[in-house]
Every structure is written in C-alpha cells, then in structure tokens.
Amino acid sequence: TVQFIVNEQGNVENAKVVRGIGGGADEEALRVVRQAQFTPGMQRGRTVRVQYALSINFSLENSDFTTSTPETEVEKSQGSGL
C-alpha cells in the first residue's frame, strides 16, 4: 500500500510505502505513483489537497519458469604408475 497526497494541481506529494512486499516491488510502486497525474479533490468549489492510500497488486505473467544450472565438465586425470 502506498500513501500519498494529491495537491491542488493533481500532482503527487509525500509518497511512501506503508505496507510493502520487498523484492523491488515497493520501489516500482513508488515510481509509478509519483509519475501519475490525478484530478484534484474539490471542496466548496475549490481544489484541495487530499490524502490517499492506494493498494497496488503485482502479478507474474510467466510464473512457470525453470532455471538451469551450468554443466561443468570435470577432467579426470589418471595417474600413471611408474
């Protein structure tokens, strides 16, 4: 969850993660929210600052992946009997 303020011009201020999951997702959520443009709040016909808390859901498109380990060829040396 990202908490932030939308100012009178619709810009994001003071964005911070209040409940994150780590793994780079928190930073990405902040990046996306900070570049967003919102419609400012209205009160009695005037634009006002509004605080929001926005939950952002992440999903992996291809979560069925495999990893491979590099194969290493081990040379076996045989000792010669002298």
C-alpha positions in Angstrom: 0.0 0.0 0.0 1.3 3.4 -1.0 0.2 6.5 0.9 0.5 10.0 -0.7 -1.1 13.4 -1.1 -2.6 14.7 -4.3 -2.1 18.5 -4.3 -4.3 21.2 -5.7 -2.7 20.8 -9.2 -3.2 17.0 -9.2 0.4 16.2 -8.6 1.6 13.5 -6.1 3.5 14.6 -2.9 5.0 12.8 0.0 4.6 9.3 -1.4 5.7 6.5 0.9 5.1 2.7 1.2 3.1 1.9 4.3 2.8 -1.9 3.6 5.2 -3.4 1.2 6.4 -6.8 -0.1 10.0 -6.1 -0.9 11.9 -7.6 -3.9 11.9 -4.3 -5.7 8.1 -4.1 -5.9 8.0 -1.3 -3.3 10.3 0.9 -5.4 8.3 0.2 -8.5 5.0 1.1 -6.8 6.5 4.4 -5.7 7.9 5.1 -9.2 4.5 4.6 -10.8 2.5 6.6 -8.2 5.0 9.5 -8.4 4.6 9.9 -12.2 0.8 9.7 -12.1 -1.4 12.7 -12.6 -4.7 12.8 -10.6 -7.8 15.0 -10.7 -7.5 17.3 -7.6 -10.1 17.0 -4.8 -12.8 19.6 -4.6 -14.4 21.1 -1.5 -16.9 24.0 -1.7 -15.9 24.7 -5.3 -12.2 24.9 -4.6 -9.4 22.4 -5.3 -7.9 21.0 -2.1 -5.1 18.6 -1.1 -6.3 15.0 -0.5 -4.5 12.1 1.2 -4.8 8.7 -0.5 -3.8 5.2 0.4 -3.6 3.0 -2.8 -3.1 -0.8 -2.8 -1.1 -1.9 -5.8 -1.3 -5.6 -6.9 1.6 -7.2 -8.7 1.3 -10.4 -10.7 3.8 -12.5 -12.6 2.8 -13.2 -16.2 5.1 -16.2 -16.7 5.4 -17.7 -13.2 6.0 -21.2 -14.7 9.7 -20.9 -15.4 12.6 -23.2 -14.9 16.2 -22.5 -14.0 19.1 -24.4 -15.3 22.4 -24.8 -13.8 25.5 -24.7 -15.9 27.1 -28.0 -16.5 30.8 -28.2 -15.7 33.0 -30.7 -17.3 35.3 -32.2 -14.8 38.5 -33.6 -16.3 39.6 -36.7 -14.6 43.3 -37.3 -14.6 44.5 -40.8 -14.2 47.9 -41.2 -12.6 50.4 -43.4 -14.5 52.2 -46.0 -12.5 56.0 -45.6 -12.7 
